[in-house]
């Protein structure tokens, strides 16, 4: 699926406005340029970046109420999914935090937030603070058990954990929930028939 096709889905199915799509275009062009020097995304996925990275991240807007107060992205990398979601957000009272341990990637995210005039907080070590977010999202952070542990231990209020996962989602869930059970649901990814979106409800 190419750029034009993805932009059509972003606009018509996910309600991204023209201004947001314009910002996404700038972001992707900058990322591809930066990727010549740094390995932010795999070289093999560059040709398919709009489908593989942008649309995969953007589909999460369907599960987020942007009239809540905040969202934290664990392991943002080059901005997926956190920056893509921040670009969609139009509520100035909704706060997006991007957690990324790599200083090089954090510098890129800072540059992008300034260039695109997007209000995001860019943070380093997630273990240094308690999170106060309505949503925790993750795309390629750590194993599911670790993400659940982080979400359970350092988020101080009831929240939804939203994780993009591959074909082993159900198996990973069973392993992660061996000791404690939590309410969750599996949603089908729109970018890959075998991929799932895990949504876990944590009540405090």
C-alpha positions in Angstrom: 0.0 0.0 0.0 1.5 3.3 -1.1 1.5 6.8 0.2 -1.5 8.0 -1.7 -3.6 5.0 -0.6 -2.6 5.4 3.0 -3.4 9.1 3.0 -6.8 8.3 1.7 -7.5 5.9 4.6 -6.1 8.4 7.1 -8.5 11.1 5.8 -11.6 9.0 5.1 -11.5 6.3 7.8 -9.4 7.7 10.6 -10.4 11.4 10.4 -6.9 12.9 9.9 -7.4 16.5 8.7 -5.4 18.0 5.8 -3.2 19.9 8.2 -2.3 16.7 10.1 -1.6 14.8 6.9 0.7 17.7 5.8 2.6 17.4 9.1 2.9 13.6 8.6 4.4 14.2 5.2 7.0 16.6 6.6 7.8 14.1 9.4 8.2 11.2 7.1 10.4 13.1 4.7 12.6 14.2 7.6 12.7 10.7 9.0 13.8 9.2 5.7 16.6 11.8 5.4 17.7 11.2 9.0 17.6 7.4 8.4 20.5 7.8 5.9 22.7 8.5 8.9 21.0 6.8 11.7 19.2 3.4 11.8 15.9 4.8 13.1 13.8 2.3 11.0 15.0 -0.7 9.0 16.2 0.1 5.5 13.9 -2.6 4.1 10.8 -0.9 5.5 11.6 2.6 4.0 9.7 1.9 0.7 6.7 0.8 2.7 6.9 3.4 5.4 3.4 4.9 5.0 1.8 1.5 5.4 4.2 -0.3 7.7 4.8 2.6 10.2 2.4 5.5 9.7 -0.9 3.6 9.1 0.0 1.0 11.7 0.5 3.7 14.3 -2.4 5.9 13.2 -5.0 3.2 13.5 -4.8 3.5 17.3 -6.8 6.8 17.1 -9.9 4.5 16.9 -9.3 3.4 20.5 -8.4 6.7 22.1 -10.7 9.4 23.5 -8.7 12.6 22.9 -11.1 14.4 25.4 -9.4 12.6 28.2 -6.2 14.1 29.7 -3.1 12.3 28.6 -1.2 9.6 26.8 2.3 8.1 27.2 4.1 6.2 24.5 6.7 3.7 25.8 9.7 3.3 23.6 8.7 5.9 20.9 11.8 5.3 18.7 11.5 7.6 15.8 7.9 8.6 16.7 5.8 5.5 16.3 3.1 5.5 17.4 3.3 8.5 19.8 4.2 11.3 17.4 1.7 10.1 14.8 -1.0 10.2 17.5 0.2 13.7 18.7 -0.1 15.0 15.1 -3.7 13.8 15.1 -4.6 15.4 18.4 -6.3 18.8 18.3 -7.2 19.1 22.0 -4.7 21.5 23.6 -5.5 20.0 27.0 -4.6 16.5 25.9 -0.9 15.8 26.8 1.3 13.4 24.9 4.5 12.1 26.5 7.1 10.2 24.4 9.5 8.0 26.3 12.7 7.1 24.5 16.0 6.1 26.1 18.2 6.9 23.0 19.6 10.5 23.1 19.9 10.5 19.3 16.2 9.5 18.8 15.1 12.0 21.5 17.0 14.8 19.7 15.2 13.8 16.5 11.8 13.9 18.2 12.6 17.3 19.7 13.5 18.6 16.3 10.2 17.2 14.8 8.0 18.6 17.6 9.6 22.1 17.1 9.4 21.9 13.3 5.8 20.7 13.3 4.7 22.9 16.2 3.4 19.9 18.2 3.2 20.1 21.9 4.8 16.9 23.3 6.9 16.1 26.3 10.0 14.0 25.4 11.4 12.0 28.3 14.2 9.6 28.9 14.0 6.8 31.5 10.5 5.7 32.2 11.5 4.2 35.5 12.4 7.5 37.0 8.8 8.7 37.6 5.2 7.7 38.2 3.0 8.1 35.1 -0.4 9.9 35.3 -1.8 8.9 32.0 -5.2 7.8 30.7 -3.6 5.8 27.9 -0.3 3.9 27.7 0.6 2.9 24.1 3.5 0.7 22.9 4.6 -0.6 19.5 8.1 -2.0 19.9 9.1 -1.4 23.5 9.7 -4.7 25.4 8.1 -8.1 25.9 4.4 -8.0 26.8 5.0 -9.2 30.4 7.4 -6.2 31.0 5.0 -3.7 29.4 2.2 -5.0 31.7 4.5 -4.8 34.7 5.5 -1.2 33.9 1.9 -0.3 33.3 0.7 -1.9 36.5 3.4 -0.6 38.8 4.2 3.0 37.7 0.9 4.3 36.3 -0.9 5.8 39.3 -4.5 5.8 38.0 -6.9 3.6 36.0 -5.9 3.5 32.4 -6.0 1.6 29.1 -2.9 -0.1 27.8 -2.8 -0.3 24.0 -0.2 -2.5 22.4 0.4 -3.2 18.7 1.4 -6.9 18.4 2.1 -9.5 15.8 0.7 -13.0 15.2 1.7 -14.3 18.7 -0.6 -11.8 20.5 -2.9 -14.5 22.0 0.0 -16.7 23.1 1.8 -13.7 24.6 -1.3 -12.7 26.5 -1.7 -16.2 28.0 1.9 -16.1 29.2 1.7 -12.6 30.6 -1.6 -13.3 32.4 -0.6 -16.6 33.9 -0.5 -15.2 37.5 -3.0 -12.3 37.3 -5.9 -11.9 35.0 -7.0 -8.5 33.6 -9.9 -7.5 31.4 -8.6 -7.2 27.8 -9.8 -7.4 24.2 -8.0 -8.1 20.9 -8.7 -5.9 17.9 -7.7 -6.7 14.3 -5.0 -4.6 12.8 -5.9 -2.9 9.6 -2.3 -3.2 8.2 -1.8 -6.9 8.6 -4.3 -9.8 8.9 -2.1 -11.7 11.4 -1.4 -8.7 13.6 -3.5 -7.6 16.6 -4.1 -4.7 18.9 -4.2 -5.6 22.6 -6.3 -3.4 24.8 -6.0 -4.0 28.5 -8.1 -2.2 31.1 -6.3 -1.5 34.4 -8.5 -0.4 37.3 -6.9 1.3 40.3 
